[in-house]
Amino acid sequence: MASCTHVQWLTLRQDETNFELQYGNRLHNISKCLPQPFTQYPSVVLFIGNRMKSKALRSLYPQSAISTCRKFGIVNICIDSTTENEEHPVLLAESVPDYAQAKSRGKQTCHEASNYPVPWPGLEIPRRQEFIDHVQARLLSLFTDVICLFAQDYGGLDAVAERLITWATIGPASNLEHPIRPRLLIVANISGNHFASEALRLQLRVLSHPGFSDSFSSLNVVNVLGVRGHTPRGHFSAFKQVLKEEIRLQRATRINTHTLFSMVHIAAFFDLALENFARSPPSTFSFIHASRHDFKVSPNFPDHLRSFMRVLAEKKLPGQYAWEFIASTIILDALPPDMHS
């Protein structure tokens, strides 16, 4: 198989009656490129925009394929090569506010691809952007730590607010704790005299939505407009520092909630989340149930547990030993062979 240089995470196909997502095992390919994927715990940052986004990516990650190659997916992803040997590498994903299907040239033979038809609940097939909004809100957000939206590329802060409200209305698919939701970083390009009031207006509008805290864990706004009204590359330095802090805070939250997944686990969970979304876009995705996908809990487990407790009671053994033994058994049973090697 030829060497693969494609970066598309998901591509979209559409006919008169159906949507179909195509996945080329992009996360597994990234995993194979890492030196220790079982013990490397990435952060995923999603950049959404057009020209301003491209400027920022070229400034922050000049050597990255995400800022130099042509993209064809509704979302594309690669690793920040400067972090690939670190314990916490950064995965860079990018998308656009309004996706128009781009056709790649020639037949792709460098990677396998799986197609997932997505049946839509209800009689009316949604518009393409509405479908992509559901992909973002109920699939990609499961694995995204920070979402950066470039207001200028959306047409202003009001348009950004509309998109965020749309995602919050759709709601998340995750059943994890609320802190494990993407952090939002809005990149504005506004005159310094008006930035504070405009940023406050955006925050009040978005944060007042009842579904915000279910979909997102925080909202931050940063301004990159230069002194003379333009945005030279150097003005992305403040954005870079804020972004690094957002990534650090989300990583700390994941560590504290025991949801910091290795690259291998992220790739495996995404496979299952994609299958779950393709079966039913409104359905919830459980990371706990997914971790037992190929290793189901025995239906006889409750009976074995009752028998064990009955014997303990007959022998009049201390309850402390029973709880420790049962907890140890459940934890060991939850780690299938080769899960961490």
HELIX and SHEET records of a PDB file:
HELIX    1   1 ARG A   26  CYS A   33  1                                   8    
HELIX    2   2 ARG A   51  LEU A   60  1                                  10    
HELIX    3   3 ALA A   65  SER A   67  5                                   3    
HELIX    4   4 SER A   81  THR A   83  5                                   3    
HELIX    5   5 ARG A  128  ARG A  138  1                                  11    
HELIX    6   6 LEU A  140  LEU A  142  5                                   3    
HELIX    7   7 ALA A  151  TYR A  154  1                                   4    
HELIX    8   8 LEU A  157  ILE A  170  1                                  14    
HELIX    9   9 GLY A  192  LEU A  207  1                                  16    
HELIX   10  10 PHE A  212  SER A  215  1                                   4    
HELIX   11  11 ARG A  233  HIS A  235  5                                   3    
HELIX   12  12 PHE A  236  ASN A  256  1                                  21    
HELIX   13  13 MET A  263  ARG A  279  1                                  17    
HELIX   14  14 PHE A  287  SER A  291  1                                   5    
HELIX   15  15 PHE A  301  LYS A  315  1                                  15    
HELIX   16  16 GLY A  319  ASP A  333  1                                  15    
SHEET    1   A 9 SER A 114  VAL A 118  0                                        
SHEET    2   A 9 PHE A  19  TYR A  23 -1                                        
SHEET    3   A 9 GLN A   8  GLN A  14 -1                                        
SHEET    4   A 9 VAL A  75  ILE A  79 -1                                        
SHEET    5   A 9 VAL A  90  SER A  95 -1                                        
SHEET    6   A 9 SER A  43  ILE A  48  1                                        
SHEET    7   A 9 VAL A 146  PHE A 150  1                                        
SHEET    8   A 9 ARG A 183  ALA A 188  1                                        
SHEET    9   A 9 SER A 218  ASN A 223  1                                        
END                                                                             
